């Protein structure tokens, strides 16, 4: 959610207490609409200002981002005016979503002057503007001219004006709390229309705390609910005036706020933080992580779909060619017919009526001939075509099998994508596809540039402990599957994999002991659950690791196994 005026009020107080008196050490612009100020004030702080339409905000951050090789023009302008400088004040006008930071700067002539950095946190119209002390604009991170807005321009050389205000009152100025309980408006909508800086989340929360409902019209309030509603507003006013905040994040609801939120009950867990900045930092770190993961998985899906489509078309063509090659028996028949009645044929003939003795009863058939060849050469011509078709048949059968194995591999990667939970999981799958040749291989590119590839990072495996105390390991992708089965596991450990479906390799670490049936069942359920299979009778094969082998040239995660047993389990048995 975007920060509302109340959240910004809390942030402004927090930033003012922490940063006023501090000095600007660095100015960075890691993104086109994002500024980071490194500030030294009894410690080092990073102040993030973002004008990104989907994540506009201001707060202290612990995140370090990579910066471009060449600083953008707006960043260079800020460095010119704000380095070095001292923060004099951080203020919010009313409960507007605008924060003004005033800096005390030294000019090239060593005169003391002031500059103002204004951040407008307003969704798609968010902006960061640098002005002098009289609000004459030096520049904005997003310039706004007449073609963009006819009402308010943000351009160098003109004076900055605040965005148009709304006809609402501040709750801090409301001493009477005269609520129209005859109104048919919902209580949350009524508060949203009346008070500055209120957001839908806040008005729902205030209504919920007073009534236990978020959708109740004012006219349906009982006398007790009316009293609690007014009392709740007064309590909120006191908390706001005293800056008594309880910042929190509600990840599943995609929300954060400077006060604790109770309207979601136990459906969405609330995570409390020490500061408002920490709440925003946590929220946007997880949001960026989710967006990055989604972007990677979307890219991977697109690559896999293209590869799958190409393979299906390839198999279709190969099957058509195989079907044609299976008709090649006619060439051998023609060769036999020519050989058995070669005395009937003379060079120069284009066809001959010959007897086919391979059918019962024998039948006459017209055989095409090449007039340039002798009768014996015509027979050899058909025998060669038959042999060539037989060879093609064998090659095509092998190629079709290879293509079908590749389709199974792609299906296994699709299954991996369903289990991706974070950036690390997605990056591992991308690395796997890079090694398999589906994506551009960065390591190979480094090698071609004469640079040594980085040392391969160790593979991290997921694990759980069975009810009998045995450790059960499982892979989340094919790289982990290969490492677990072929390198990590002991030859006497027990290996599991769902039958005839893509899924995780699961290994029970036996440690030289006899693994009880209960642990075997738990491992089988884990293998079935982490696969494409589902149902009450899912077949899971298991064997000692020594009987599991990887064929030469096989794709990641692809193995063959012998001396196995099969268990049938219910995927619903897994403890989520």
C-alpha positions as CSV (number, residue, x, y, z in Angstrom):
1,X,0.0,0.0,0.0
2,X,1.2,3.6,-0.5
3,X,2.1,5.6,2.6
4,X,-0.8,7.7,3.8
5,X,-0.5,11.1,5.5
6,X,-0.5,9.6,9.0
7,X,2.3,7.1,8.1
8,X,4.3,10.0,6.7
9,X,3.7,12.0,9.8
10,X,5.2,9.2,11.9
11,X,8.1,8.8,9.5
12,X,8.8,12.5,9.5
13,X,9.0,12.6,13.3
14,X,11.3,9.5,13.3
15,X,13.6,10.9,10.6
16,X,13.7,14.3,12.2
17,X,14.8,12.8,15.6
18,X,17.5,10.6,13.8
19,X,18.9,12.8,11.1
20,X,18.6,16.5,11.9
21,X,22.1,17.9,12.5
22,X,23.6,15.1,10.4
23,X,25.8,15.7,7.4
24,X,25.5,14.4,3.9
25,X,28.4,12.2,2.9
26,X,27.2,10.7,-0.4
27,X,24.4,11.1,-2.9
28,X,23.5,8.0,-5.0
29,X,20.9,7.3,-7.6
30,X,20.7,3.5,-8.0
31,X,17.4,3.7,-10.0
32,X,16.1,6.3,-12.4
33,X,13.5,7.4,-9.8
34,X,15.3,6.7,-6.6
35,X,17.8,8.7,-4.5
36,X,19.9,7.5,-1.5
37,X,21.6,9.9,0.8
38,X,24.4,8.6,3.1
39,X,24.1,10.7,6.3
40,X,26.6,10.8,9.2
41,X,25.0,11.7,12.5
42,X,26.3,9.8,15.6
43,X,26.3,6.8,13.2
44,X,25.9,6.2,9.5
45,X,22.4,6.2,7.9
46,X,21.1,5.6,4.4
47,X,18.0,7.7,3.6
48,X,16.0,6.3,0.7
49,X,13.7,8.6,-1.3
50,X,11.7,6.9,-4.0
51,X,9.4,8.4,-6.7
52,X,8.6,5.0,-8.2
53,X,4.9,5.0,-9.0
54,X,4.3,1.6,-7.4
55,X,6.6,2.1,-4.4
56,X,7.0,5.8,-3.6
57,X,8.3,6.4,-0.1
58,X,10.9,7.9,2.2
59,X,12.6,6.0,5.0
60,X,16.0,4.7,6.4
61,X,17.2,1.6,4.8
62,X,19.7,-1.2,5.4
63,X,19.7,-2.3,1.7
64,X,22.7,-1.6,-0.5
65,X,22.0,-1.4,-4.2
66,X,24.4,-1.4,-7.1
67,X,24.8,2.0,-8.7
68,X,25.3,2.8,-12.4
69,X,28.8,3.4,-13.7
70,X,27.9,7.0,-14.6
71,X,25.7,9.1,-12.3
72,X,22.5,10.5,-13.8
73,X,22.2,14.3,-14.2
74,X,19.8,14.7,-11.3
75,X,22.2,12.8,-9.0
76,X,25.1,15.1,-10.2
77,X,23.0,18.2,-9.4
78,X,22.3,16.9,-5.9
79,X,26.0,16.2,-5.3
80,X,26.8,19.7,-6.5
81,X,24.4,21.4,-4.1
82,X,24.2,19.0,-1.1
83,X,27.8,17.8,-0.7
84,X,28.7,18.6,1.9
85,X,25.6,19.9,3.7
86,X,23.9,19.7,7.1
87,X,20.3,18.7,7.6
88,X,18.5,21.6,9.3
89,X,14.9,20.2,9.4
90,X,12.6,17.5,8.1
91,X,9.0,18.6,8.0
92,X,5.6,17.5,6.7
93,X,3.0,20.1,5.7
94,X,-0.2,19.3,7.6
95,X,-1.0,15.6,6.8
96,X,-0.1,15.9,3.2
97,X,2.0,13.2,1.6
98,X,4.9,15.6,1.1
99,X,8.1,15.7,3.1
100,X,10.4,18.7,3.0
101,X,14.1,18.3,4.0
102,X,16.0,21.6,4.5
103,X,19.8,21.6,4.1
104,X,22.4,24.2,5.2
105,X,24.9,24.3,2.3
106,X,28.1,26.2,1.5
107,X,28.4,27.9,-1.9
108,X,31.5,28.0,-4.1
109,X,32.1,31.5,-2.6
110,X,31.8,30.0,0.9
111,X,28.5,31.7,1.6
112,X,26.0,29.8,3.8
113,X,22.7,29.1,2.1
114,X,19.8,26.7,2.2
115,X,18.5,24.1,-0.2
116,X,15.3,22.1,0.1
117,X,14.7,18.6,-1.1
118,X,11.0,17.9,-1.4
119,X,9.6,14.4,-1.9
120,X,6.0,14.0,-3.0
121,X,4.7,10.5,-2.2
122,X,1.6,10.4,-4.5
123,X,1.6,7.2,-6.5
124,X,2.1,7.8,-10.2
125,X,2.6,11.6,-9.7
126,X,5.4,11.0,-7.1
127,X,8.4,13.2,-7.5
128,X,11.6,14.5,-5.9
129,X,12.4,18.2,-6.3
130,X,15.4,20.3,-5.4
131,X,14.8,24.0,-4.7
132,X,16.5,27.0,-3.1
133,X,15.3,28.5,0.2
134,X,12.7,30.6,-1.7
135,X,11.4,27.4,-3.4
136,X,12.8,28.3,-6.9
137,X,13.2,24.9,-8.6
138,X,16.7,23.8,-9.6
139,X,15.4,20.5,-11.1
140,X,13.1,17.5,-10.4
141,X,13.8,13.8,-10.9
142,X,10.7,13.8,-13.1
143,X,10.1,17.1,-14.9
144,X,6.5,18.0,-15.4
145,X,5.7,20.4,-18.3
146,X,2.5,21.8,-19.8
147,X,2.1,18.6,-22.0
148,X,2.0,16.5,-18.8
149,X,-0.1,18.8,-16.6
150,X,-1.8,22.1,-17.4
151,X,-2.4,22.9,-13.7
152,X,1.0,22.4,-12.1
153,X,4.5,22.3,-13.6
154,X,7.7,21.2,-12.0
155,X,10.5,22.7,-14.2
156,X,13.9,24.4,-13.5
157,X,13.5,28.2,-13.1
158,X,9.9,28.3,-11.8
159,X,8.7,28.4,-8.2
160,X,7.5,25.3,-6.5
161,X,3.9,25.1,-5.3
162,X,2.4,22.5,-3.1
163,X,-0.1,20.1,-4.7
164,X,-3.7,21.2,-4.4
165,X,-5.1,20.4,-0.9
166,X,-8.3,18.6,-0.1
167,X,-11.2,20.0,1.8
168,X,-10.6,18.0,4.9
169,X,-9.8,18.8,8.5
170,X,-6.9,17.6,10.7
171,X,-7.9,15.2,13.5
172,X,-5.5,17.1,15.7
173,X,-7.7,20.2,15.3
174,X,-10.9,18.4,16.0
175,X,-12.0,18.8,19.6
176,X,-15.7,18.1,19.3
177,X,-15.8,14.9,17.2
178,X,-19.3,15.7,16.0
179,X,-20.1,12.5,14.0
180,X,-23.3,12.4,11.9
181,X,-24.7,9.1,13.1
182,X,-27.8,9.7,10.9
183,X,-25.7,9.3,7.8
184,X,-26.2,6.2,5.6
185,X,-22.5,6.3,4.7
186,X,-20.3,3.5,5.9
187,X,-18.3,4.7,8.9
188,X,-14.9,4.1,7.2
189,X,-16.0,6.1,4.1
190,X,-17.2,8.9,6.4
191,X,-13.8,9.1,8.2
192,X,-12.0,9.0,4.9
193,X,-13.9,11.9,3.5
194,X,-13.6,14.0,6.7
195,X,-10.0,13.8,8.0
196,X,-6.7,14.6,6.3
197,X,-4.1,11.9,5.8
198,X,-6.5,9.0,6.5
199,X,-6.2,5.9,4.3
200,X,-8.7,3.0,3.7
201,X,-6.6,0.8,6.0
202,X,-6.7,3.2,8.9
203,X,-10.4,4.0,8.7
204,X,-11.3,0.3,8.5
205,X,-9.1,-0.3,11.5
206,X,-10.7,2.5,13.6
207,X,-14.2,1.3,12.6
208,X,-13.3,-2.3,13.5
209,X,-11.9,-1.4,16.9
210,X,-15.1,0.4,17.8
211,X,-17.7,-2.0,16.3
212,X,-15.9,-5.3,15.4
213,X,-17.1,-4.6,11.8
214,X,-15.5,-2.7,8.9
215,X,-18.6,-2.2,6.7
216,X,-21.2,-0.8,9.1
217,X,-23.1,2.3,8.1
218,X,-23.2,5.1,10.7
219,X,-27.0,5.0,10.9
220,X,-26.9,1.4,12.1
221,X,-24.6,2.1,15.0
222,X,-26.0,1.2,18.5
223,X,-25.7,3.7,21.3
224,X,-22.8,1.7,22.7
225,X,-21.1,1.6,19.3
226,X,-21.5,5.3,18.9
227,X,-19.8,6.0,22.2
228,X,-17.0,3.5,21.5
229,X,-16.5,5.1,18.0
230,X,-16.0,8.6,19.4
231,X,-13.8,7.3,22.2
232,X,-11.7,5.4,19.6
233,X,-11.2,8.6,17.6
234,X,-10.1,10.5,20.7
235,X,-7.7,7.7,21.7
236,X,-6.2,7.8,18.2
237,X,-5.8,11.6,18.4
238,X,-3.9,11.2,21.7
239,X,-1.6,8.5,20.3
240,X,-0.9,10.7,17.2
241,X,-0.2,13.8,19.2
242,X,2.1,11.9,21.6
243,X,3.8,10.0,18.7
244,X,3.0,6.7,20.3
245,X,3.5,4.4,17.4
246,X,3.5,0.6,17.0
247,X,4.9,0.0,13.4
248,X,4.0,-3.3,11.8
249,X,4.0,-5.2,8.6
250,X,1.2,-7.6,7.4
251,X,2.9,-9.4,4.5
252,X,-0.1,-11.6,3.5
253,X,-2.4,-8.6,3.3
254,X,0.3,-6.5,1.5
255,X,0.1,-3.8,4.1
256,X,2.3,-1.9,6.6
257,X,1.5,0.8,9.0
258,X,2.7,2.9,12.0
259,X,0.0,1.6,14.3
260,X,-0.7,-2.1,15.1
261,X,-3.5,-3.5,12.8
262,X,-6.0,-5.9,14.3
263,X,-8.8,-6.1,11.7
264,X,-7.4,-9.2,10.0
265,X,-7.5,-11.2,13.2
266,X,-5.6,-14.5,12.8
267,X,-6.0,-14.7,9.1
268,X,-3.0,-12.5,8.3
269,X,-0.2,-12.5,10.9
270,X,1.0,-9.0,12.0
271,X,4.8,-8.6,12.4
272,X,5.8,-5.7,14.7
273,X,9.0,-3.7,14.1
274,X,11.0,-1.2,16.2
275,X,10.7,1.7,13.8
276,X,8.6,2.8,10.8
277,X,11.6,2.7,8.6
278,X,12.2,-0.9,9.6
279,X,8.6,-1.7,8.7
280,X,8.9,-0.1,5.2
281,X,12.3,-1.7,4.7
282,X,11.0,-5.2,5.5
283,X,7.9,-4.7,3.4
284,X,9.7,-3.5,0.3
285,X,12.6,-6.0,0.6
286,X,10.0,-8.8,0.5
287,X,8.1,-7.0,-2.3
288,X,11.2,-6.6,-4.4
289,X,12.1,-10.2,-3.7
290,X,8.7,-11.4,-4.8
291,X,8.7,-9.2,-7.9
292,X,12.2,-10.4,-8.8
293,X,11.2,-14.0,-8.3
294,X,8.1,-13.5,-10.4
295,X,10.1,-11.8,-13.2
296,X,12.7,-14.6,-13.3
297,X,10.1,-17.4,-13.2
298,X,8.1,-15.6,-16.0
299,X,11.3,-15.5,-18.1
300,X,12.0,-19.1,-17.4
301,X,8.5,-20.1,-18.2
302,X,8.7,-18.3,-21.5
303,X,11.9,-20.1,-22.4
304,X,10.5,-23.5,-21.4
305,X,7.3,-22.9,-23.4
306,X,9.3,-22.0,-26.5
307,X,11.5,-25.1,-26.0
308,X,8.4,-27.3,-25.4
309,X,6.7,-26.0,-28.5
310,X,9.8,-26.5,-30.6
311,X,10.2,-30.1,-29.4
312,X,6.6,-31.0,-30.0
313,X,6.9,-29.8,-33.5
314,X,10.2,-31.6,-33.9
315,X,8.7,-34.9,-32.7
316,X,5.7,-34.4,-35.0
317,X,8.0,-34.1,-38.0
318,X,10.2,-37.0,-36.8
319,X,7.1,-39.2,-36.4
320,X,5.9,-38.3,-40.0
321,X,9.4,-39.2,-41.3
322,X,9.4,-42.5,-39.3
323,X,6.0,-43.3,-40.8
324,X,7.4,-42.8,-44.3
325,X,10.4,-44.9,-43.5
326,X,8.3,-47.7,-42.4
327,X,6.8,-47.9,-45.9
328,X,10.3,-48.6,-47.2
329,X,9.6,-52.4,-47.3
330,X,8.2,-51.7,-50.8
331,X,11.7,-50.8,-52.0
332,X,12.9,-54.3,-51.0
333,X,9.9,-55.9,-52.7
334,X,10.7,-54.0,-55.9
335,X,14.3,-55.1,-55.7
336,X,13.3,-58.8,-55.2
337,X,10.7,-58.6,-58.1
338,X,13.4,-57.2,-60.5
339,X,15.9,-59.8,-59.4
340,X,13.5,-62.8,-59.8
341,X,12.3,-61.7,-63.3
342,X,15.3,-59.8,-64.5
343,X,15.1,-61.6,-67.9
344,X,11.9,-59.6,-68.6
345,X,13.6,-56.2,-68.3
346,X,15.8,-54.4,-70.8
347,X,17.7,-51.2,-70.3
348,X,15.7,-48.2,-71.5
349,X,12.4,-49.4,-70.1
350,X,10.6,-46.9,-67.7
351,X,8.4,-49.6,-66.1
352,X,7.8,-53.3,-66.1
353,X,4.9,-55.6,-65.2
354,X,6.5,-58.1,-62.7
355,X,5.2,-60.8,-60.2
356,X,5.3,-60.2,-56.5
357,X,6.0,-63.6,-54.9
358,X,6.0,-62.2,-51.3
359,X,2.2,-62.2,-51.3
360,X,-0.2,-65.2,-51.4
361,X,-1.3,-65.7,-54.1
362,X,1.5,-64.0,-56.1
363,X,0.2,-60.9,-57.9
364,X,1.5,-58.9,-60.8
365,X,2.5,-55.3,-60.2
366,X,3.9,-52.5,-62.3
367,X,7.4,-51.5,-61.1
368,X,8.9,-48.1,-62.0
369,X,12.4,-48.2,-63.6
370,X,15.1,-45.8,-64.4
371,X,15.7,-46.1,-68.2
372,X,19.4,-45.0,-67.7
373,X,20.2,-48.0,-65.5
374,X,20.6,-51.7,-66.3
375,X,18.1,-54.2,-64.8
376,X,20.7,-55.2,-62.1
377,X,21.4,-51.5,-61.4
378,X,17.7,-50.8,-60.9
379,X,17.5,-53.7,-58.4
380,X,20.5,-52.3,-56.5
381,X,19.0,-48.8,-56.6
382,X,15.9,-50.2,-54.7
383,X,18.0,-52.2,-52.3
384,X,20.0,-49.1,-51.4
385,X,16.9,-47.0,-50.8
386,X,15.6,-49.8,-48.6
387,X,18.8,-49.9,-46.6
388,X,18.9,-46.1,-46.3
389,X,15.3,-46.1,-45.1
390,X,16.1,-48.8,-42.5
391,X,19.0,-46.7,-41.2
392,X,16.8,-43.6,-41.1
393,X,14.2,-45.6,-39.1
394,X,16.7,-46.5,-36.4
395,X,18.1,-42.9,-36.2
396,X,14.6,-41.4,-36.1
397,X,13.5,-43.8,-33.4
398,X,16.5,-42.8,-31.3
399,X,15.9,-39.1,-32.0
400,X,12.2,-39.4,-31.0
401,X,13.2,-41.1,-27.8
402,X,15.8,-38.3,-27.1
403,X,13.2,-35.6,-27.8
404,X,10.7,-37.3,-25.5
405,X,13.4,-37.4,-22.7
406,X,14.0,-33.7,-23.2
407,X,10.3,-33.1,-22.9
408,X,10.3,-35.0,-19.6
409,X,13.2,-32.8,-18.5
410,X,11.3,-29.6,-19.4
411,X,8.3,-30.9,-17.6
412,X,10.5,-31.5,-14.5
413,X,11.6,-27.8,-14.6
414,X,8.0,-26.7,-14.9
415,X,7.4,-28.7,-11.7
416,X,10.4,-27.0,-10.0
417,X,8.9,-23.5,-10.9
418,X,5.7,-24.4,-8.9
419,X,7.9,-24.9,-5.8
420,X,9.9,-21.6,-6.1
421,X,9.5,-19.6,-3.0
422,X,12.3,-16.9,-3.2
423,X,14.9,-15.3,-5.4
424,X,17.5,-18.0,-4.5
425,X,15.3,-20.8,-5.8
426,X,14.6,-19.0,-9.0
427,X,18.2,-18.2,-9.6
428,X,19.2,-21.9,-9.1
429,X,16.7,-22.9,-11.8
430,X,18.0,-20.2,-14.1
431,X,21.6,-21.5,-13.4
432,X,20.4,-25.1,-14.2
433,X,18.9,-24.0,-17.6
434,X,22.0,-22.0,-18.3
435,X,24.2,-25.1,-17.8
436,X,21.7,-27.2,-19.9
437,X,22.0,-24.7,-22.8
438,X,18.5,-23.2,-22.7
439,X,19.7,-19.9,-21.4
440,X,22.8,-17.9,-22.2
441,X,25.7,-19.3,-20.2
442,X,27.5,-16.5,-18.3
443,X,30.3,-18.8,-17.2
444,X,31.0,-19.8,-20.8
445,X,31.0,-16.1,-21.8
446,X,33.6,-15.4,-19.1
447,X,35.7,-18.3,-20.3
448,X,35.5,-17.0,-23.9
449,X,36.7,-13.6,-22.6
450,X,39.8,-15.2,-21.1
451,X,38.5,-14.9,-17.5
452,X,38.3,-17.8,-15.1
453,X,34.8,-18.7,-14.0
454,X,34.0,-18.2,-10.4
455,X,34.3,-21.2,-8.1
456,X,31.0,-23.2,-8.0
457,X,29.0,-22.4,-4.9
458,X,28.0,-25.3,-2.6
459,X,24.6,-26.7,-3.1
460,X,22.1,-26.1,-0.3
461,X,19.7,-29.0,0.4
462,X,16.4,-28.9,2.2
463,X,16.0,-31.4,5.1
464,X,13.6,-32.5,7.8
465,X,13.7,-34.9,10.7
466,X,11.5,-38.0,10.7
467,X,9.4,-39.1,13.7
468,X,12.1,-41.7,14.3
469,X,14.9,-39.2,14.3
470,X,16.3,-39.9,10.8
471,X,17.3,-37.0,8.6
472,X,15.5,-36.8,5.3
473,X,17.0,-34.7,2.6
474,X,15.3,-33.5,-0.6
475,X,16.1,-31.4,-3.6
476,X,14.0,-28.5,-4.9
477,X,15.4,-28.5,-8.4
478,X,17.4,-30.8,-10.7
479,X,20.8,-29.4,-9.7
480,X,20.0,-30.2,-6.1
481,X,18.6,-33.6,-7.1
482,X,21.8,-34.6,-8.9
483,X,24.0,-33.3,-6.0
484,X,21.9,-35.1,-3.4
485,X,21.7,-38.5,-5.1
486,X,25.1,-38.7,-6.9
487,X,27.5,-36.8,-4.6
488,X,26.0,-36.2,-1.1
489,X,24.2,-39.4,-0.2
490,X,25.9,-42.5,1.1
491,X,25.5,-45.7,-1.1
492,X,23.5,-47.4,1.7
493,X,21.1,-44.4,2.2
494,X,17.5,-44.9,0.9
495,X,16.5,-43.0,-2.3
496,X,12.9,-42.1,-3.2
497,X,11.2,-40.7,-6.3
498,X,7.6,-40.7,-7.4
499,X,6.9,-43.1,-10.2
500,X,6.5,-41.8,-13.8
501,X,6.2,-38.1,-12.7
502,X,8.7,-35.3,-12.4
503,X,9.6,-34.5,-8.8
504,X,12.1,-34.2,-6.0
505,X,14.8,-36.7,-5.2
506,X,14.4,-37.7,-1.5
507,X,17.1,-39.4,0.5
508,X,16.9,-40.9,4.0
509,X,20.3,-40.8,5.7
510,X,20.5,-44.3,7.2
511,X,23.8,-43.9,9.1
512,X,24.4,-47.6,9.0
513,X,21.1,-48.3,10.8
514,X,18.0,-50.1,9.7
515,X,15.4,-47.5,8.6
516,X,12.0,-48.2,10.2
517,X,8.8,-48.4,8.1
518,X,7.4,-45.2,9.6
519,X,10.4,-43.2,8.3
520,X,10.2,-44.8,4.9
521,X,6.5,-43.9,4.7
522,X,7.3,-40.3,5.7
523,X,10.0,-40.0,3.0
524,X,7.7,-41.6,0.4
525,X,4.9,-39.0,1.3
526,X,7.5,-36.2,1.0
527,X,8.6,-37.5,-2.5
528,X,5.0,-37.7,-3.6
529,X,4.1,-34.3,-2.2
530,X,7.1,-32.6,-3.9
531,X,6.0,-33.9,-7.3
532,X,3.4,-33.5,-10.0
533,X,1.5,-36.5,-8.7
534,X,-1.4,-36.3,-6.4
535,X,-4.1,-38.5,-5.0
536,X,-4.5,-41.3,-2.4
537,X,-2.6,-44.0,-4.2
538,X,0.6,-42.3,-5.5
539,X,3.3,-44.8,-6.4
540,X,6.8,-44.0,-5.1
541,X,9.8,-46.1,-6.0
542,X,12.6,-46.5,-3.4
543,X,16.0,-48.2,-3.4
544,X,19.4,-47.9,-1.9
545,X,21.4,-45.1,-3.4
546,X,24.0,-47.6,-4.9
547,X,21.4,-48.8,-7.3
548,X,20.7,-45.3,-8.7
549,X,22.8,-44.3,-11.7
550,X,22.9,-41.4,-14.1
551,X,23.2,-42.3,-17.8
552,X,25.9,-40.7,-19.8
553,X,24.7,-37.4,-21.3
554,X,21.5,-37.4,-19.4
555,X,19.9,-34.1,-18.5
556,X,20.1,-32.8,-14.8
557,X,18.0,-34.8,-12.5
558,X,17.5,-37.7,-14.9
559,X,18.6,-41.1,-13.4
560,X,17.9,-44.8,-13.8
561,X,17.6,-47.3,-11.0
562,X,17.2,-51.0,-10.3
563,X,16.5,-53.3,-7.3
564,X,13.7,-51.0,-6.1
565,X,10.4,-51.4,-4.3
566,X,7.2,-49.4,-4.7
567,X,5.2,-47.8,-2.0
568,X,1.7,-46.4,-2.4
569,X,1.0,-43.3,-0.3
570,X,-1.6,-40.5,0.2
571,X,-0.2,-37.0,-0.5
572,X,-2.6,-35.7,2.1
573,X,-0.6,-37.4,4.8
574,X,2.2,-34.7,4.6
575,X,2.1,-32.3,7.5
576,X,2.0,-28.9,6.0
